[in-house]
């Protein structure tokens, strides 16, 4: 199962980098959570969200996601607000900010609001959220940096400011005592409390534990009312980012597959990828995804990013959809390696089903007989690699031959070259007639 997290200024890149298996998206806005739920993730986490100048995420989107079997978590900012409002329906709130809203200690939306920069700046905060100001001043009082009356006065002054104008210089500017200003200013360099970040990190931990557990949320106990406004929401039938929503053109293409006889095979291959998404053993490392991406681009000559974007457009998807597809490929490869021993019998059974077992057996026996002969001088590995991939398989030599050997279930790249060297001498000796034809017959494509 995958997890999708909507976040922005509450988390920095170093925070999210520790959770490589999660997909992080910009702050949520209306329609985004609905689109994410259509992708079938195991969990969605809401940390940050837009509300000023852009429509905020609807409560109904969250309720609909839960009816689809998606666990929805909220914390820190917009997520804490929505979780406090929907926790009785099953949304999972995390952290002290959520608890304060749930229990009525906080009631105003502006407590978590802040002004921040655009995505290219990493959503750099340009003001300080009130919940952080409260927590910081409480700590300053507890540590004796300021007295309780000063803490209460500064809290009131900050609350009176418009949320976009809440900055520490402006708050400190309300203090008349210069010594207090200097003492508090010096302390703030290391003493500030980022309550929103703390809660957001707690959410990531909760989501990670949930995904790792492999559990599914209980069915919701509420009835989802399909209202006219919901039915006519302009974004409800839009194609979600990174997915391929059904279109008339897609239906026509699937009909072509049905007529050509290829539908069942491709459906079964798609099923394999779908099952791999839900198997925790299939979670690919970043290296595996990078290798899958590099192999895909190399095979198609997609050197520049513009080439990748053009290919995606020509094939009815977008870069996010291509990334999802390659991640699925990496999941399948990862799961296959984890299950290598269990798959041996299954591979042989598939050969039997396709009436290819006897052909492969006869070829293997002929190769074994040839191997008993005194071996000729072995060509260099570079020549063997070029011969095997370019002449025999009709494809470029992979950049990482050790990775390729591992993908074939071989213990080392040395074992791979031993196998290729045997095949090279076998073919050179003419030990098998019409080998090209035999190879074609044993194709599983």
ABEGO torsion letter per residue (X at the ends): XBBBBBBBAABBAAAAAABAABBBBBBBBBGAAAAAAAAGBABBBBABBBABGBBBBBAAAAAAAAAAGBBBBBBGBAAAAAAAAAAAAGBBBBEAAAAAAAAGABABAAAABBBBBBAAAGGBBABBBAAAAAAAAAAAAAAGABBAAAAAAAAAAAAABBAAABBAAAAAAABABAAAAAAAAAAAAAABBBAAAAAAAAAAAAAAAAAAAGBBBBBBABBBBBBAAAAABAAAABBBBGBBBBBAAAAAAAAAAAAAGAAAAAAAAAAAAAAAAABAAABBBAAAAAAAAAAAAAAAGBABAAAAAAAAAAAGBBAAAAAAAAAAAAAAAAAAAAAAAAAAAAAAAAAAAAGAAAAAAAAAAAAAAAAABBBBBBBBAAAAAAAAAAAAAGBBBBABAAAAAAAAGBABAAAAAAAAAAAAAAAAAGABBGAAAAAAAABAX
